[in-house]
Amino acid sequence: MDITWWGFAALALAAALVGFSKTAVSGANTVSLAVFAAVLPARGSTGVLLPLLIAGDVLAVLTYRRHAHWPTLWRLFPAVAAGVVVGTVFLLRADDEAVRTSIGAILLLMAGVTLWRRRGGPDGAKDSEAATETEAAPDTDGAPDTDGTGDTGGAAVTDGRDATDGDIARPGRRGPSGGRLKARSYGVLGGFTTMVANAGGPVMSMYLLSAGFRKLGFLGTSAWFFLIVNTSKVPFSVGLGLIDAHSLLLDAALVLFVLPGAYAGKVCVNRIDQRLFERLVIGATVLGGLQLLLR
């Protein structure tokens, strides 16, 4: 792969955003997806990005591993597996132009659906309520006071348990609402988008928000979900020729930028203005999608 210095700098920033998204704002790496698809051949960019996403997933699991809600994960996995298979079949038949167009369309679709739900689509009120409680509620809810001062040290602190009621906002205290049909719908779409474009983040973010997850439960469940799903995609990507020695060599250089991005996310997760950041992410995602479609 022939990459200019400007191109490598853009990839490095995108890799740092991968780490940041994994420990702060899940789904923000759609911007990274657009950058990778713009700098590299669209089809090959998915193979380069996948190991970086897995590296970010490992860091996220190490940070939020105690807050995963496993009943939610088990409910999603069968449908996600079906979506991954469908995405693999699509990639077997699609050329670089088709993949680039698909990535651009998926980015615009995810941004559009996110905006629609925020403005009052189905479950929109619930999503808004959950997001508001996520921002307003202390991120240390459910975590122990380790020094007797009332300060649990931020989101990185864990309590040695899986996600508790403190990680899930009412009315979804026991996990996601909407039943099996909702889980299957989001799962298949998430599996397809993550296989074709590594863009499953927005789909799962919408599902977890509609289920009423608060910040730690959201990040912990998302971290385990993507570590398992992204790792399972590796054999498919190798078989499709998306991951090879050349892509791994580029990954070896870019993974160094994932680490500071993840650390920045861990530090900023309690301070970030979530609403403003998500608006910026949506705007950048729309621009990235348009750039790919008009390229």
C-alpha positions in Angstrom: 0.0 0.0 0.0 1.4 3.3 -1.1 0.5 5.9 1.6 1.6 9.5 1.7 2.8 11.1 5.0 -0.5 13.1 5.1 -2.4 9.9 4.6 -0.5 8.1 7.4 -1.1 11.1 9.7 -4.8 10.9 8.9 -4.8 7.1 9.6 -2.9 7.7 12.9 -5.5 10.2 14.1 -8.2 7.8 13.1 -6.5 5.0 15.0 -6.3 7.3 18.1 -10.1 7.9 17.7 -10.7 4.1 17.7 -9.1 3.9 21.1 -11.0 7.0 22.4 -14.3 5.7 21.1 -13.8 2.3 22.8 -13.3 3.9 26.3 -15.5 7.0 26.0 -18.1 7.2 23.2 -19.0 3.9 21.6 -19.8 4.3 17.9 -17.6 7.3 17.4 -15.2 5.2 15.3 -17.5 5.7 12.3 -15.3 8.7 11.7 -12.3 6.4 11.7 -14.1 4.2 9.2 -14.6 7.1 6.8 -11.0 8.1 7.1 -9.6 4.6 6.5 -11.9 4.1 3.5 -10.9 7.5 2.0 -7.1 6.9 2.4 -7.0 3.2 1.6 -8.8 1.1 -1.0 -12.3 0.8 0.5 -12.4 -3.0 0.6 -8.9 -3.4 2.0 -9.5 -0.6 4.6 -11.9 -2.9 6.5 -9.1 -5.5 6.9 -6.6 -2.9 8.2 -9.1 -1.4 10.6 -10.3 -4.7 12.2 -7.1 -5.5 14.2 -7.0 -1.9 15.5 -10.7 -2.3 16.6 -9.8 -5.5 18.4 -6.9 -3.8 20.2 -9.3 -1.0 21.3 -11.8 -3.7 22.4 -9.2 -5.4 24.6 -8.4 -2.0 26.3 -12.1 -1.3 26.8 -12.7 -4.8 28.3 -9.8 -4.3 30.7 -11.3 -1.0 31.8 -15.0 -1.9 32.0 -15.1 -5.7 32.1 -17.1 -5.8 35.4 -20.1 -3.9 34.0 -21.2 -6.1 31.1 -24.8 -7.3 31.1 -24.5 -10.9 29.8 -28.2 -11.7 29.3 -28.2 -8.9 26.7 -25.1 -10.3 25.0 -26.5 -13.8 24.8 -29.7 -12.5 23.4 -27.9 -10.7 20.6 -25.2 -13.2 19.5 -27.2 -15.6 17.4 -28.7 -12.8 15.3 -25.3 -11.1 15.0 -23.8 -14.4 13.7 -26.4 -14.5 11.0 -25.7 -10.9 10.0 -22.0 -11.6 9.8 -22.6 -14.6 7.4 -24.7 -12.4 5.2 -22.1 -9.7 5.2 -19.4 -12.2 4.3 -21.4 -13.4 1.3 -21.8 -9.8 0.2 -18.0 -9.2 0.4 -17.4 -12.3 -1.7 -19.3 -10.8 -4.5 -18.6 -7.0 -4.1 -15.8 -5.1 -5.7 -14.0 -2.1 -4.3 -16.5 0.4 -5.7 -19.5 -1.5 -4.3 -17.9 -1.7 -0.9 -17.0 2.0 -0.9 -20.6 2.9 -1.9 -22.0 0.5 0.7 -19.8 2.0 3.5 -20.9 5.5 2.6 -24.5 4.5 2.5 -24.3 2.7 5.8 -22.6 5.7 7.4 -25.4 8.0 6.2 -28.1 5.5 7.2 -26.7 5.2 10.7 -26.4 9.0 11.1 -29.9 9.4 9.8 -31.5 6.8 12.0 -29.7 8.2 15.0 -31.0 11.7 14.4 -34.5 10.3 13.7 -34.6 8.4 17.0 -33.3 11.5 18.9 -36.1 13.6 17.4 -38.9 11.3 18.4 -38.9 8.2 16.3 -39.9 4.8 17.8 -38.3 4.6 21.3 -36.9 8.1 20.7 -38.3 9.4 24.0 -36.9 6.4 25.8 -33.5 6.9 24.1 -33.5 10.6 25.1 -34.5 9.8 28.7 -31.8 7.1 28.9 -29.2 9.4 27.5 -30.2 12.2 29.8 -29.9 9.9 32.9 -26.6 8.6 31.5 -25.2 12.2 31.5 -26.8 13.3 34.8 -26.2 10.2 36.9 -22.8 9.7 38.6 -20.6 7.3 36.6 -19.5 5.8 39.9 -23.0 4.5 40.7 -22.7 0.9 41.9 -18.9 1.2 42.4 -17.5 1.0 45.9 -15.9 3.8 47.8 -12.3 2.6 48.0 -10.8 5.2 50.2 -13.6 6.3 52.4 -13.8 9.8 50.8 -16.8 9.1 48.7 -14.7 9.3 45.5 -14.5 6.1 43.6 -11.9 7.4 41.1 -14.0 7.6 38.0 -15.3 5.2 35.4 -12.3 2.9 35.5 -13.2 1.7 39.0 -15.1 -1.6 39.1 -16.9 -3.4 41.8 -15.9 -7.0 41.0 -19.4 -7.9 39.7 -21.2 -7.9 36.4 -23.5 -5.1 35.5 -25.9 -4.3 38.3 -29.1 -2.3 38.5 -26.8 0.7 39.0 -25.6 0.3 35.4 -29.1 0.1 33.9 -31.5 3.0 34.0 -35.2 2.6 34.8 -37.4 1.3 33.3 -35.0 -1.2 31.8 -33.4 -2.3 35.1 -33.4 -6.0 34.2 -32.0 -5.4 30.7 -33.3 -4.5 27.3 -36.9 -4.1 26.5 -38.6 -5.0 23.3 -38.2 -8.8 23.3 -36.6 -11.2 20.9 -37.8 -9.5 17.7 -36.1 -6.3 18.6 -32.9 -8.1 19.5 -32.9 -10.1 16.3 -33.5 -7.1 14.1 -30.7 -5.1 15.7 -28.5 -8.2 15.8 -28.7 -9.0 12.1 -28.2 -5.4 11.1 -25.3 -5.1 13.5 -23.7 -8.2 12.3 -24.0 -7.2 8.6 -22.8 -3.6 9.1 -19.8 -4.7 11.3 -18.7 -7.4 8.7 -19.1 -5.2 5.7 -17.9 -1.9 7.1 -16.9 -2.3 10.7 -19.8 0.0 11.4 -21.8 -2.0 13.9 -21.1 0.6 16.7 -24.1 2.9 15.9 -26.5 0.0 15.6 -25.5 -1.4 19.0 -25.4 2.0 20.6 -29.0 2.6 19.6 -30.0 -0.8 20.9 -28.3 -0.3 24.3 -29.6 3.3 24.7 -33.2 2.1 23.9 -32.7 -0.6 26.6 -32.0 2.0 29.2 -28.3 1.3 29.9 -26.3 3.9 31.8 -22.8 4.8 31.0 -20.8 2.0 32.7 -23.2 -0.7 31.8 -23.3 0.7 28.3 -19.6 0.7 27.9 -19.0 -2.7 29.6 -21.6 -4.5 27.6 -20.5 -2.8 24.3 -16.8 -3.7 25.1 -17.4 -7.4 25.5 -19.8 -7.5 22.6 -17.3 -6.0 20.1 -14.3 -8.0 21.4 -16.2 -11.2 20.8 -17.8 -10.2 17.5 -14.7 -8.6 16.0 -12.4 -11.5 17.0 -14.9 -13.9 15.4 -14.7 -11.9 12.2 -10.9 -12.5 11.8 -11.1 -15.9 10.0 -13.7 -14.5 7.6 -11.5 -11.5 6.8 -8.4 -13.6 6.3 -10.3 -15.9 4.1 -11.5 -13.0 2.0 -8.0 -11.7 1.7 -8.8 -8.5 3.7 -6.1 -9.3 6.3 -2.6 -10.2 5.1 1.0 -9.6 5.9 0.9 -6.1 4.3 -2.2 -5.0 6.3 -0.7 -6.4 9.5 2.5 -4.4 9.0 0.5 -1.2 8.7 -1.5 -2.2 11.8 1.7 -2.7 13.7 2.5 1.0 13.2 -1.0 2.3 13.8 -1.8 0.3 16.9 0.7 2.6 18.8 -1.8 5.4 18.3 -4.8 3.4 19.7 -3.2 3.2 23.1 -3.1 7.0 23.9 -6.5 7.4 22.4 -7.9 4.8 24.8 -6.2 6.4 27.7 -7.6 9.8 26.7 -11.1 8.3 26.6 -10.7 6.8 30.0 -9.6 10.1 31.5 -12.3 12.1 29.7 -15.3 9.8 30.1 -16.6 11.6 33.2 -15.8 15.1 31.9 -17.0 14.9 28.2 -20.0 16.9 27.1 -21.7 13.8 25.6 -24.4 15.6 23.6 -22.0 18.0 21.9 -19.5 15.3 21.1 -22.2 13.0 19.6 -23.4 15.9 17.4 -19.9 16.4 16.1 -19.5 12.7 15.5 -22.8 12.6 13.6 -21.8 15.6 11.5 -18.4 14.1 10.7 -20.0 10.7 9.9 -22.4 12.4 7.4 -19.5 14.2 5.7 -17.5 11.0 5.6 -20.4 9.1 4.0 -21.0 11.8 1.4 -17.3 11.9 0.6 -17.3 8.2 -0.1 -20.5 8.3 -2.2 -19.3 11.2 -4.3 -15.7 10.1 -4.7 
